Amino acid sequence: MAAAARCSSMGRAGATGHAQQLGSGLRVLWRRVAGHQSSAGCMGSSNRGGAGGTPGRRALLATCAASPGYTAGVGAVEGSGPRVCILGGGFGGLYTAVKLESLMWPRGTKPQVTLIDQSERFVFKPLLYELVSGAASEEEVAPHFAQLLGPYPVFFVQGRVHSVQPEHATQDGGSTGGGVVTLADGASVPYDWLVVSLGAETSTFGLPGVKECALPFSTYEDAQRVAARLQLLEELVGYPEVVVVGGGYAGVELAAVVAERLRGRARIKLVTSTPDILPGSPQGNREAAHRVLADQGVSILTGAQVTEMRKARAGSSGGLSSGGSNGASSSSGVGIGGAGTAAGPDLAKRLVYVKDRAGQQEVLEADMVLWSAGQAPATKAAAQPPPGALRLPFSTNSRGAMQTDATLRVLHHSRVFALGDVAVSSGGQEQPPLPATAQVAFQQADYVAWNLWASINNKPLLGFSYQHLGDMMSLGTTGGAVTLPISVPPQLSAAVAAAGPLAGLLKAAGVKLSGSYGGGSDGVTLEGPLGAAVRRAAYLYRQPTLEQQLRVAGDWAQSASKQLRQVLADAARK
Ligand SMILES: Cc1cc2nc3c(=O)[nH]c(=O)nc-3n(C[C@H](O)[C@H](O)[C@H](O)COP(=O)(O)OP(=O)(O)OC[C@H]3O[C@@H](n4cnc5c(N)ncnc54)[C@H](O)[C@@H]3O)c2cc1C
């Protein structure tokens, strides 16, 4: 990948005319990825013609267009609409940006949208496992913003958000006006309306040793690190031990994919503090997960609380060898866990201290520990914030989540919205908080986009209403489980179960009618290859843009035809 162009200054075409230049430190990075043609043009440029744009913005466009390796397609910038700045380009932020572009705006009100993310890639997190298994391409799981936003007039700024200073402060500590976002490199981005969707980060709950010993699994980089460690484990001689901490969806899905890759060549333990895996999820999914994990030889330790992790001292414990022996009696204590050094990977064994329900302590040895036991909103204040840590002036709840009203507007800040994992809606209703899922975030994105439209056009705002569409999980490359919240009358499921051939047919297809659904109503569970296919199809439908859907569908068609050719060639050889 080559950095092809770097646009270093940017202004705004604002109605107020006090266009504030982004500092020279602000990086709008344009990277051209090998094999991905940046015909999109300068992201943030509009192809819709017109002759607007302040000198600052024109300078940006000119810089981009003049940069080597950059195919400009640059039209002029439309407009003088309000500036909407979106912090975080995940399921909340990116989908809001795309949705804003699809709305019909009365003349002169169409906002100029700036999307800021620390990463150059959008990450479709539910498909991160496929990066580890190799079942999906990087471009499907983590496409570049440059590619995704190419056809849209959205400015993308790659930078780490450091703080926000709202203007027009109110007595209750809120604000009624726009403000300025400051990035970690000191650059500033002014806004009239702000959307905060910075997501969640891995939390280790301050447990000693977890950061040093375990690999998290939440970002594109995490997935790459896990894949690299697995490759190392595959190459080493011996019988590696892997501990996955966390019995929620992420832990179960991760254990399944790791077990598939190391099939029959590793001992894998899934540790959860709860009485069973997948608490609160549909019974059908839980049963499917138990079946697959048992089949793959994953042992499940329930009611086990991790209290600490340590690295074993060299020579204190057996481990794997990099070749030449079975490694069982090696005194070098090799194993695999956290990050390596320039001298090579860190091969020390990890010791995972767990306490069972009776308070008995057990120490699990592992060559790799995966941590998927906790996430906290990105706005959660750290006890000792590192320099440059995020500082936002918005009120948060005890978990550190930004509080919004039912319309997803941040409490006391009439021009700020928040959504996704970073936010919690008080809504004025006695409802439990919504789960931190992509499903919630992208549904909220529609409402935030609509409510921005309504706010800018002085129309009433809509209260967010969540519709649960089902629970999906991957269970290895060709396995999965999907429970759809469809009520099945008990008489019907009993009748189907009694009708022998039909029940057999449905079972063979991976369809289960009974699973009791979370709070009690029934659902329909699709499992095995059928569940996996439905899940992938649903994620194809949920890709952030139509262009990305078509790209992913094209990739699928290509790989399916390759597989078909292979099957035919094999058959011909036989
Ligand atoms: C492994 C895994 C599997 C999952 N599987 C599912 C699933 O199957 N179904 C489901 O519904 N949900 C799933 N989720 C949860 C889902 O991914 C999240 O709920 C969803 O991504 C939340 O969207 P968001 O926009 O709030 O945050 P994100 O999608 O995480 O986006 C936040 C963005 O903010 C950026 N950012 C953060 N801090 C800064 C900063 N200071 N400056 C600049 N940028 C910043 C990040 O780079 C990121 O792009 C999964 C999560 C994980 C980790």
Ligand as a Chemical Component Dictionary entry (heavy atoms), coordinates in Angstrom:
data_LIG
# 
_chem_comp.id                   LIG 
_chem_comp.type                 NON-POLYMER 
_chem_comp.pdbx_formal_charge   0 
_chem_comp.three_letter_code    LIG 
# 
loop_
_chem_comp_atom.comp_id 
_chem_comp_atom.atom_id 
_chem_comp_atom.alt_atom_id 
_chem_comp_atom.type_symbol 
_chem_comp_atom.charge 
_chem_comp_atom.model_Cartn_x 
_chem_comp_atom.model_Cartn_y 
_chem_comp_atom.model_Cartn_z 
_chem_comp_atom.pdbx_ordinal 
LIG C1  C1  C 0 -15.527 -9.253  17.311 1  
LIG C2  C2  C 0 -16.854 -8.569  17.318 2  
LIG C3  C3  C 0 -17.951 -9.187  16.750 3  
LIG C4  C4  C 0 -19.192 -8.569  16.742 4  
LIG N1  N1  N 0 -20.256 -9.213  16.175 5  
LIG C5  C5  C 0 -21.453 -8.596  16.130 6  
LIG C6  C6  C 0 -22.572 -9.239  15.503 7  
LIG O1  O1  O 0 -22.471 -10.368 15.033 8  
LIG N2  N2  N 0 -23.746 -8.559  15.447 9  
LIG C7  C7  C 0 -23.882 -7.309  15.963 10 
LIG O2  O2  O 0 -24.976 -6.733  15.855 11 
LIG N3  N3  N 0 -22.853 -6.692  16.597 12 
LIG C8  C8  C 0 -21.643 -7.299  16.680 13 
LIG N4  N4  N 0 -20.590 -6.684  17.309 14 
LIG C9  C9  C 0 -20.795 -5.374  17.948 15 
LIG C10 C10 C 0 -20.748 -4.272  16.897 16 
LIG O3  O3  O 0 -19.625 -4.417  16.076 17 
LIG C11 C11 C 0 -20.734 -2.927  17.559 18 
LIG O4  O4  O 0 -21.842 -2.842  18.420 19 
LIG C12 C12 C 0 -20.811 -1.825  16.514 20 
LIG O5  O5  O 0 -19.634 -1.827  15.756 21 
LIG C13 C13 C 0 -21.032 -0.480  17.189 22 
LIG O6  O6  O 0 -20.989 0.537   16.230 23 
LIG P1  P1  P 0 -20.342 1.954   16.623 24 
LIG O7  O7  O 0 -20.465 2.828   15.436 25 
LIG O8  O8  O 0 -20.900 2.408   17.905 26 
LIG O9  O9  O 0 -18.812 1.621   16.908 27 
LIG P2  P2  P 0 -17.696 1.048   15.898 28 
LIG O10 O10 O 0 -18.303 0.304   14.781 29 
LIG O11 O11 O 0 -16.730 0.354   16.778 30 
LIG O12 O12 O 0 -17.045 2.374   15.336 31 
LIG C14 C14 C 0 -16.358 3.292   16.137 32 
LIG C15 C15 C 0 -15.351 4.017   15.250 33 
LIG O13 O13 O 0 -14.778 5.096   15.991 34 
LIG C16 C16 C 0 -13.405 5.154   15.728 35 
LIG N5  N5  N 0 -12.765 5.803   16.874 36 
LIG C17 C17 C 0 -12.772 5.412   18.161 37 
LIG N6  N6  N 0 -12.122 6.302   18.935 38 
LIG C18 C18 C 0 -11.699 7.282   18.111 39 
LIG C19 C19 C 0 -11.005 8.506   18.301 40 
LIG N7  N7  N 0 -10.603 8.925   19.511 41 
LIG N8  N8  N 0 -10.761 9.280   17.214 42 
LIG C20 C20 C 0 -11.156 8.901   15.978 43 
LIG N9  N9  N 0 -11.831 7.764   15.739 44 
LIG C21 C21 C 0 -12.109 6.970   16.791 45 
LIG C22 C22 C 0 -12.984 3.712   15.531 46 
LIG O14 O14 O 0 -11.800 3.640   14.746 47 
LIG C23 C23 C 0 -14.196 3.121   14.816 48 
LIG O15 O15 O 0 -14.069 3.170   13.421 49 
LIG C24 C24 C 0 -19.337 -7.288  17.332 50 
LIG C25 C25 C 0 -18.227 -6.655  17.915 51 
LIG C26 C26 C 0 -17.001 -7.283  17.904 52 
LIG C27 C27 C 0 -15.823 -6.592  18.532 53 
# 
loop_
_chem_comp_bond.comp_id 
_chem_comp_bond.atom_id_1 
_chem_comp_bond.atom_id_2 
_chem_comp_bond.value_order 
_chem_comp_bond.pdbx_ordinal 
LIG C1  C2  SING 1  
LIG C2  C3  SING 2  
LIG C2  C26 DOUB 3  
LIG C3  C4  DOUB 4  
LIG C4  N1  SING 5  
LIG C4  C24 SING 6  
LIG N1  C5  DOUB 7  
LIG C5  C6  SING 8  
LIG C5  C8  SING 9  
LIG C6  O1  DOUB 10 
LIG C6  N2  SING 11 
LIG N2  C7  SING 12 
LIG C7  O2  DOUB 13 
LIG C7  N3  SING 14 
LIG N3  C8  DOUB 15 
LIG C8  N4  SING 16 
LIG N4  C9  SING 17 
LIG N4  C24 SING 18 
LIG C9  C10 SING 19 
LIG C10 O3  SING 20 
LIG C10 C11 SING 21 
LIG C11 O4  SING 22 
LIG C11 C12 SING 23 
LIG C12 O5  SING 24 
LIG C12 C13 SING 25 
LIG C13 O6  SING 26 
LIG O6  P1  SING 27 
LIG P1  O7  DOUB 28 
LIG P1  O8  SING 29 
LIG P1  O9  SING 30 
LIG O9  P2  SING 31 
LIG P2  O10 DOUB 32 
LIG P2  O11 SING 33 
LIG P2  O12 SING 34 
LIG O12 C14 SING 35 
LIG C14 C15 SING 36 
LIG C15 O13 SING 37 
LIG C15 C23 SING 38 
LIG O13 C16 SING 39 
LIG C16 N5  SING 40 
LIG C16 C22 SING 41 
LIG N5  C17 SING 42 
LIG N5  C21 SING 43 
LIG C17 N6  DOUB 44 
LIG N6  C18 SING 45 
LIG C18 C19 SING 46 
LIG C18 C21 DOUB 47 
LIG C19 N7  SING 48 
LIG C19 N8  DOUB 49 
LIG N8  C20 SING 50 
LIG C20 N9  DOUB 51 
LIG N9  C21 SING 52 
LIG C22 O14 SING 53 
LIG C22 C23 SING 54 
LIG C23 O15 SING 55 
LIG C24 C25 DOUB 56 
LIG C25 C26 SING 57 
LIG C26 C27 SING 58 
# 
